[in-house]
Every structure is written in C-alpha cells, then in structure tokens.
Amino acid sequence: MSEVEVDLIEGFRNPEHMKALAALIKKECTSKINIMEVCGGHTHTIMKFGLSQILPDFIEFVHGPGCPVCIMPKERIDHAIALASMPNTILATLGDMIRVPGSKTSLQKLRAEGKDIRSLYSPLDVIKIAKENPDKNVVFFAIGFETTTPMSAVLVQQAIEQNLSNIFFHINHVTVPEAVDAIMSGGDAKIDAFLGPSHVSVITGFKIYEPIAETYHTPVVVSGFEPTDVMESVLRIVRQMNEGKSVVENEYARAVSREGNLKAQELVDTYFEQREHFRWRGIGDIPMSALKLRPKFSAFDAEIVFDEILPKTELNDHKMCICGDILKGKAKPFDCKVFGKACTPSNPMGSCMVSSEGACAAYFKYGKLNLKGAKA
Amino acid sequence: MCLSIPSRVVEIDENNYATVDTMGVKRKVTLDLIAEEVNVGDYVLIHVGFAMNKISKEHAEDSIAAYNEIAEAMRDGEISDEEGNSNYV
C-alpha cells in the first residue's frame, strides 16, 4: 500500500500533489524502469500533461498496443471497405477507424465517393439505423478491447429481441492479456512493469493481469486516467521494484474491482467465443487474442454471410516501419527513419501513427514537449 | 480516448435508458450492462453510450472536481486543447 495519503478533495491535478509525487518517485527510484502503459488513454495522459518531463530520467514509458484502431491489420480494413462497397449497404463504425487506409483506400475516401459510411458516437445507434432502413443491409464493424465487447453483445441481443434481419456484425474485438503475453513471451521486450488499462479492468476485473505479474515478474498497477493517478501508479511500481515484488495493485479502486462487471462478462460469454488466430498490426499473429460470434449467431456474422466478397490476402506494413519494436520497448518513434517524414498522422505507414492514441501519433503531436522520450 | 468523468443519473425511462449529466452535458445511455439497481442521483461511469458501472458519490464528486481543474487549466491556456476524437477502446 502506498504511504502517500491522496487527499482526494484536492483533486487529481493539484500541482503541489503532483510535485510531491514526483519528488517521492525521484527519491525512491534508483535504477532505470521501463513501464509499459498498455492503454492508449494512458499514452494520451502521459504525453498531454508532459509527465515524462516531471519524472526522473530513470522512468521510461513504453507505449503499448492498447489502441484498437492502431492494431487493426490492413486486411480487416479491406474487409470493411468491401462490405461498405456492396450495393444497398450502410457500414457503421467508431473512432478513427474510417481514417485508416487499407491496401488501396480508406472508408473516409469511400464515403467521399458516395458510399453510406457512418462514424457513430455510440454503438447503440446501429440498432436505430437498422430499424430506419429495413430495406438495406446495415453492417457494424465492431472494434475494441474488453471494454466494448459487452456493448457489441448487447447489440446482438437487441437485434435478436427486435427481430432485425438486416443487421450484421464484423467482429474485431481483441483481448489485452494475450497481447501483453505475446510481447513478453519473445524474451526480447524491454519492459519491467505495466500500467494496467482502467476501462478494460472495469469490465474484466484486475484479476486478468495476475498471470502476467506472476509469469514475467513484472509489477502491474491498474491506473486511473487523471495525471495524478498515473503518477501515483508509477510510485507504486517503483516501490514494488525496490521491494522485489511483482503483484497486481489497483490504484483505480474507485471504479475497478478484482472481479469486474459480472453481468458484462456473462453477456460476452453468451454471444462470443475465442478466435484461434488474429493478426495484430505491428505485432503479427497472436493465437486466442480475439473474439468472434458463436456459431449459433452466424446469421448475424458478416464474415460468414458475406464471405464470398471478403478479400483473403494478408497485408503487412512497409518494411521501413518499426512499430513492432516500438511496441516492445526496443525502439522509440524518433528512432524510425520514416517518422514524421514519409509517415505522418495524415499519411500513416504503420500502426503506431494511425490513430491519435498510437505512440508515433502522440510523439508527432506532443513530441516537442517530450524530447526526453527521444532517447530509447 | 477513454475519459473517466462520472455522470449523474437524472432520469430513467421504461426501456432501461438513463439521462445522465456529465459536467453539464446531458445525454442518454443504456443501463443494460449494470446488474444492480440504479436510481436517480446515482453516479455511473459511461463509455460510448453505455453505463459501465456505478461509482460511489464521494469518489464521483472528487473526480468531477479534478476534471473541473483540468477544464479551468485548459481555459487559462495552461494545457492546449485537442481534437475531440473519441477512440473506441
């Protein structure tokens, strides 16, 4: 347990509190620690508030694969493009997904050419769209980690309850522990500890990280999103490292429990099962790291219903792109020869530049604030 | 990006949808992912139109105070604003 008594009434950005945490970390951290923040939301907090600047040089952040848009392989984007190109079809998705280029074009370009492609605020809008357009196919390109999988489950449930036969799901839901395991199991990743994703943990509970802490002897601290949450979590990591411990700690107790949201987990289990293989952009194939609809719901599964029109070619990123090494903590965005030159947020060559939550995109945007991060 | 601003439930309809208030912004979210009973006045954590769990009043109010500080710092130009693109994690 941390000795720092967080005075919550002071809020999470109280500069004095931040300084106090930074001073404690500086005092107690005596050797280099590479901390992977798995979640893009944490990457954002670290870059936006310049946390690297107020932390000692010993603390190095490695930006993980926790951005569902960044890890989507090009062939899956080509699936979305093929589905959106069908006549009489509306394709809906979320986030930055429509900006990301597949092998030839992006959903955004296709939309400019007149295809009906919608970027939604909430997945629930898909049900409304399907009801308003009974004579059209409505395809939901579902993306996201454990946080959003139960939401897709609710959509399938609602489609069944409301007898909607014109709605289809292209499922790209992925899971955090398997991805972390894939990065660590190669033995060449330079990662000493993890900041655990918070919203994922709200759903799954923090128990899902226990095997990682145990197997790789890395502390895992589940952290909230506010800057002081991240600082507090870094301090807890430093203390675990100093004590030679590697356990899962929950800094985000105000929203996360060990067991998580059981109702959400049940919904996921009802509608989804594990995929044997899923290719992650920048990492490659990770067995059992993604989900698909169970066979009894195949009438809703866009990959089965529209199988004939879906391209089957696997597509890798340009050889110059070093996203795989960046995700393992072996390199920094600034080490990449194409960073900021041939590869920019408006023209991404690799996964980490694709979305605002990717490591390269964050460095591109906030890089001037974080020159310390330039040293790998 | 995920934010963890707690939202206060101001109304619940018969379809299990709640109208929530997030720092002055009102929106409708579904309570389909919440097993326990939710009442007007409770705080929930929301993400892309879904309430994900309940948060205690004390924690929620602390969190909101923190976000108010961030919003104020942004208004004072201490932190630059960003595009409001919400990724779907």
Boltz contact constraints between the chains, C-beta under 6 A:
constraints:
  - contact:
      token1: [A, 8]
      token2: [B, 62]
      max_distance: 6.0
  - contact:
      token1: [A, 11]
      token2: [B, 65]
      max_distance: 6.0
  - contact:
      token1: [A, 11]
      token2: [B, 66]
      max_distance: 6.0
  - contact:
      token1: [A, 11]
      token2: [B, 69]
      max_distance: 6.0
  - contact:
      token1: [A, 12]
      token2: [B, 66]
      max_distance: 6.0
  - contact:
      token1: [A, 13]
      token2: [B, 66]
      max_distance: 6.0
  - contact:
      token1: [A, 13]
      token2: [B, 69]
      max_distance: 6.0
  - contact:
      token1: [A, 13]
      token2: [B, 70]
      max_distance: 6.0
  - contact:
      token1: [A, 41]
      token2: [B, 1]
      max_distance: 6.0
  - contact:
      token1: [A, 41]
      token2: [B, 2]
      max_distance: 6.0
  - contact:
      token1: [A, 44]
      token2: [B, 1]
      max_distance: 6.0
  - contact:
      token1: [A, 68]
      token2: [B, 89]
      max_distance: 6.0
  - contact:
      token1: [A, 69]
      token2: [B, 87]
      max_distance: 6.0
  - contact:
      token1: [A, 94]
      token2: [B, 88]
      max_distance: 6.0
  - contact:
      token1: [A, 95]
      token2: [B, 87]
      max_distance: 6.0
  - contact:
      token1: [A, 95]
      token2: [B, 88]
      max_distance: 6.0
  - contact:
      token1: [A, 122]
      token2: [B, 48]
      max_distance: 6.0
  - contact:
      token1: [A, 122]
      token2: [B, 49]
      max_distance: 6.0
  - contact:
      token1: [A, 124]
      token2: [B, 49]
      max_distance: 6.0
  - contact:
      token1: [A, 143]
      token2: [B, 88]
      max_distance: 6.0
  - contact:
      token1: [A, 144]
      token2: [B, 88]
      max_distance: 6.0
  - contact:
      token1: [A, 144]
      token2: [B, 89]
      max_distance: 6.0
  - contact:
      token1: [A, 145]
      token2: [B, 89]
      max_distance: 6.0
  - contact:
      token1: [A, 147]
      token2: [B, 89]
      max_distance: 6.0
  - contact:
      token1: [A, 148]
      token2: [B, 88]
      max_distance: 6.0
  - contact:
      token1: [A, 150]
      token2: [B, 33]
      max_distance: 6.0
  - contact:
      token1: [A, 151]
      token2: [B, 50]
      max_distance: 6.0
  - contact:
      token1: [A, 154]
      token2: [B, 32]
      max_distance: 6.0
  - contact:
      token1: [A, 199]
      token2: [B, 2]
      max_distance: 6.0
  - contact:
      token1: [A, 202]
      token2: [B, 52]
      max_distance: 6.0
  - contact:
      token1: [A, 202]
      token2: [B, 53]
      max_distance: 6.0
  - contact:
      token1: [A, 225]
      token2: [B, 4]
      max_distance: 6.0
  - contact:
      token1: [A, 226]
      token2: [B, 66]
      max_distance: 6.0
  - contact:
      token1: [A, 254]
      token2: [B, 59]
      max_distance: 6.0
  - contact:
      token1: [A, 255]
      token2: [B, 45]
      max_distance: 6.0
  - contact:
      token1: [A, 255]
      token2: [B, 55]
      max_distance: 6.0
  - contact:
      token1: [A, 261]
      token2: [B, 53]
      max_distance: 6.0
  - contact:
      token1: [A, 263]
      token2: [B, 35]
      max_distance: 6.0
  - contact:
      token1: [A, 264]
      token2: [B, 33]
      max_distance: 6.0
  - contact:
      token1: [A, 355]
      token2: [B, 87]
      max_distance: 6.0
  - contact:
      token1: [A, 356]
      token2: [B, 85]
      max_distance: 6.0
  - contact:
      token1: [A, 357]
      token2: [B, 87]
      max_distance: 6.0
